[in-house]
Every structure is written in structure tokens, then in C-alpha cells.
Amino acid sequence: MNKKESREDYLEAILVLERKNKRVISIDIANELSFSKPSVSIAMKKLKDEGLITVDDDGTIRLTKKGRMIAEKTLEKHEFLTDFFIYLGVAPLLAEDEACSIEHSLSDETFEKIRQFVMKARKE
């Protein structure tokens, strides 16, 4: 996994957990991603240094505006691609796994073209 993929996975996980739990702490992220707590702590420091998250005194992790934009874009690609692959007949678990891999390497331009094509095809 490269740095961009890792960063996007962490930010996406924070967004998903935030929507589920309202409050996100490191252990939640570790459990969600099946990573060790020390690995998550190191990643949170890097995300904080990049201005993508803030960490409150009580350990609550929050996305900054920039972090939220990246997380939402990543999650949108993930959900759309998963649904698209399932629509094509791919088994749900495989669709989920492959969407997660592809979401990181797909440019915004290509993603938008795929989305437009799918939306047009569904209308016909």
C-alpha cells in the first residue's frame, strides 16, 4: 500500500466511523481497519501534521475541511464502484475489495466519465 492509499484509507475510515459513532478515537480506527494501535497512532500524527485531522484533548479525532474533502471523495468512489461491480454480477465481497483497490488509482476525471456512462446507461 502506498502513502496515498494509506492516507485515503485512514481518512475514509474516520468519515465512516464518524457517521456511525459521532465520536472517533484511535482504537475505533484500529478496529475498523484491523491495524495495530501503534500503527494508527503513527498514522494519526502524520495526518495531523498534514493538516488533515485534528485531535482533541480527550482523543477525539476530527477531519479538517481538507481531510473531509479527501475522505468524502474516496468514500464516494468506493461506494459507487462497489455498487457498479455488484450490478455487473460481481460477488459483493469481491466487489467491495476491488473497489477499495481501484478507488485510489482512479483519477477524478476517469471516475466522473465512468459515473456519467453508468448514469446514462441506467436511463436507457
N, C-alpha and C positions, 0 to 999 in steps of 0.2 A: 504494500500500500504506500503510495507516495504522500508527500506532505499535504498537497491539495485535497486528496481523497480523505485523509485522516481528519483534516480540519473541517471539511464539509460533513463528514460522518458525526463528529462531535457536535457541531452546531445544529445539525438536523435532529440529533438525539435530544439535545437541550430543548428545542422547539416542541418536539413530540411530548416530552415529559412535562413541559410547562403547560401544555394543553390538557394533559391528563391530571396532573397533580397540583398545578398552580405554582408550587414551590419546588425548586430543583436544587439538589445538593450533589456533591461528588459521588457519593455511594449510589445514588439513583442512576447516574450515568454509567458507572462501573457495571452495575447490574444489567442495565439496558443493552450495553454493548458487549457484555461478557469480557471486560477488561479488568486488570488488577487496579486496585485503588491507587497505588503509586504511579502507575501509567497515566491514570486520569488526572492525578494531581499535577504531573509534569505538563500534560496537555493543557490543563486549565491555566497554568501560569503562562504558557505560550500564547493562548488565545487572549488572555488578559493583556499581555504585553503588546499584542497586535491590535488592541482596541476593539475586539470582537465580543467580549463579555466583561461584566463587572462581577465582583464577588463581595457581598455584604459582610459585615462583621459576624453575622450569625451563620455564614457559609452559604447563603442563598446565592445561586448563580443566575445572572440575568443577561440576556442578549442585549448588546448595544444596537443602535439603529443599523449600523453596517453589518453586524453579526446576524441580525434578524433578516436582513435582505438576502444574505447568502443562504441562511437556513431555509427560508421560505422558497427560494428558487430551487434549491436542492430537493426539498420535500415535494414540490410541485412536479419536478421531473420524475422523481421516484414513484409517486402515486400514479401519474399519467402513464408512464412506461409499464408499470405493473398491470394496470387495468388493460392497456393495449395488448400486452402479451397474453393475458388471460383471455381476452376477446379472440385472439388468434388461435386459442386452443392449448396454450402452454399451461402445464400444471401450475397451480397457484404458488407453491413454494419455490419452484424453479423460476417462475416469472418474477417473484419478489427478489430472489437472489441475483438474477441477471439484471434487473432494473437497477439494483444497488450498484452493480459494477459499471453499468453503462452511464448512469447519471453523471458521473464525474468526468467522463471524457467527451461527452456530447456538448458541442458548443451551443450557445443560446440560439444562434441563427438556425442551426440544423434542427434543434428541438422545436423551434417555432414552425419550421417548414413541415415537420412530421405532424405536429398538432393540427396545423391548417389542413393538411391532407386528410387526416383522420376525421376531422370535423366535417369536411366537405363530403367524404365518402359516407358518413353516417346520415347525412341529409338526403342522399340519393336513394 
